[in-house]
């Protein structure tokens, strides 16, 4: 019981916080999304459930053929899999794909922030020991929290100023991929995640995130250029 309280309750409370944030954020942007007010709560809950499923499924994929803990999570799962949910949401509800992606990118970033806070409670995802030290470690989790604070501020301001047309998600992919690639050198690798003496499996996901983000951003910018060029004609 003590172990359940110390590991599961903080996570559940943080996921609840993420759900509440998504609800409020959806309400703030309901005119842009053209959702009725009563759709915000089920959407927020669904976003959290799907997000948790994504990070847990991706963690299991990382450990195929290896012993794994069913409760493991990999944040890259949300980055790679949640876009499918956003795309389906936009198509099934006939909303603008760019609008859905831009708005819910903020929700995803905040929820992943909550997930990283949970690492402080559960004691996972530690930084590697500092050189010559046995107890002191690199503050990688804290650095990631700072990253999320900065990127969330940037994303929210862009949306509130209406300076976005579908490019926020790829920008988030690129920035997080670049951050994780660097910070991963200072993290303690999980069991079975070491590719070499230096590289971890997350280095691969970080590079993939950067490449996909740049590709998507290029396509979005190309479409915007054609759109504005057509209007000028």
SVG drawing of the C-alpha trace seen along z (x, -y; Angstrom):
<svg xmlns="http://www.w3.org/2000/svg" viewBox="-22 -40 59 52">
<polyline fill="none" stroke="black" stroke-width="0.4" points="0.0,0.0 2.8,-2.4 4.5,-1.7 1.3,-2.3 0.7,-5.6 4.3,-6.8 4.4,-5.8 0.8,-5.8 -1.0,-8.5 1.4,-11.3 1.1,-10.2 -2.7,-10.1 -2.8,-13.5 -0.5,-14.9 -2.5,-13.3 -5.6,-14.9 -3.8,-18.2 -2.9,-17.7 -6.5,-16.8 -7.8,-20.0 -5.3,-22.1 -6.4,-20.6 -10.0,-21.3 -9.3,-24.9 -7.1,-25.3 -9.8,-23.8 -12.4,-26.2 -10.0,-29.1 -9.7,-28.1 -13.2,-26.7 -14.0,-29.4 -11.0,-28.5 -11.7,-24.8 -15.5,-25.3 -16.2,-22.9 -19.2,-23.3 -18.4,-23.9 -19.7,-20.6 -17.2,-18.8 -14.2,-20.2 -14.4,-17.8 -14.6,-14.5 -12.0,-15.8 -9.6,-16.6 -10.1,-13.1 -9.7,-11.4 -6.5,-13.3 -5.0,-12.2 -6.1,-8.5 -4.7,-8.3 -1.5,-10.1 -0.9,-7.6 -1.6,-4.8 0.9,-6.2 3.8,-6.5 3.2,-3.1 2.9,-1.4 6.1,-3.0 8.0,-1.9 6.9,1.7 8.1,1.4 11.5,0.2 11.9,3.3 10.6,6.0 12.3,9.2 13.5,7.9 12.0,8.1 9.9,5.0 7.8,3.4 4.2,2.9 4.2,-0.5 7.1,-1.9 6.6,-5.1 8.6,-6.7 7.7,-10.3 8.6,-9.9 5.6,-7.8 3.4,-10.8 5.4,-12.8 5.3,-10.1 1.8,-8.6 -0.4,-11.5 -0.3,-13.2 -2.4,-10.3 -5.0,-11.1 -5.0,-14.8 -5.3,-14.0 -8.2,-11.6 -9.9,-14.2 -9.6,-16.9 -10.9,-14.7 -13.8,-13.0 -15.0,-16.3 -14.3,-18.3 -12.1,-20.8 -9.0,-22.5 -6.1,-20.1 -3.7,-23.0 -5.9,-24.4 -6.2,-21.1 -2.5,-20.5 -1.6,-24.0 -4.0,-24.0 -3.4,-20.5 0.4,-20.8 0.2,-23.0 -1.9,-20.4 0.6,-17.6 3.6,-19.7 1.9,-20.4 0.9,-16.8 4.5,-15.6 5.7,-18.3 3.5,-16.7 4.9,-13.2 8.4,-14.5 7.5,-16.0 6.3,-12.5 9.8,-11.3 10.9,-13.4 8.4,-11.5 9.1,-8.0 12.9,-8.4 13.2,-7.4 15.0,-8.9 18.0,-10.0 20.9,-11.9 24.3,-10.2 26.6,-10.6 28.8,-13.7 32.5,-12.9 34.2,-11.7 30.9,-11.6 28.8,-8.7 25.7,-10.5 25.6,-13.8 24.0,-13.6 23.5,-15.8 20.1,-17.6 18.6,-16.3 15.0,-16.1 15.2,-19.6 16.7,-20.8 13.8,-19.2 11.3,-21.0 13.0,-24.3 12.8,-23.4 9.1,-22.7 8.5,-26.0 10.3,-27.9 8.6,-26.0 5.2,-26.3 5.5,-30.0 6.6,-30.3 3.7,-28.1 1.0,-29.8 2.1,-33.3 2.2,-32.3 -1.4,-30.9 -2.7,-33.9 -1.2,-36.3 -2.6,-34.1 0.8,-33.8 0.6,-30.2 -0.8,-28.2 0.0,-24.6 3.8,-25.0 3.8,-24.7 3.8,-20.9 6.8,-20.4 8.6,-23.2 8.0,-21.4 9.3,-18.2 12.5,-19.8 13.2,-21.7 12.4,-18.7 14.4,-16.4 17.4,-18.7 17.1,-19.1 16.8,-15.4 19.8,-14.6 22.0,-16.8 20.6,-16.0 20.7,-12.3 24.5,-12.3 24.1,-13.3 21.3,-10.8 21.6,-7.4 20.5,-5.0 17.7,-2.6 18.2,1.1 18.6,2.4 18.6,-1.1 22.4,-1.5 23.4,-1.3 27.1,-1.9 29.2,-3.2 27.8,-6.7 24.7,-6.5 21.2,-5.5 18.1,-4.4 16.6,-7.9 19.4,-9.5 17.8,-7.7 14.3,-8.9 15.7,-12.4 17.2,-12.4 14.0,-11.0 12.0,-13.7 14.2,-16.4 14.1,-15.0 10.3,-14.5 9.8,-17.9 11.9,-19.7 10.2,-17.7 6.7,-18.6 7.6,-22.2 8.9,-22.5 5.6,-21.1 3.5,-23.4 5.6,-26.4 5.3,-25.3 1.5,-25.1 1.3,-28.5 3.4,-30.0 1.1,-28.6 -1.9,-29.7 -0.7,-33.3 0.6,-33.3 -2.8,-32.2 -4.6,-35.0 -2.3,-37.6 -3.2,-36.5"/>
</svg>
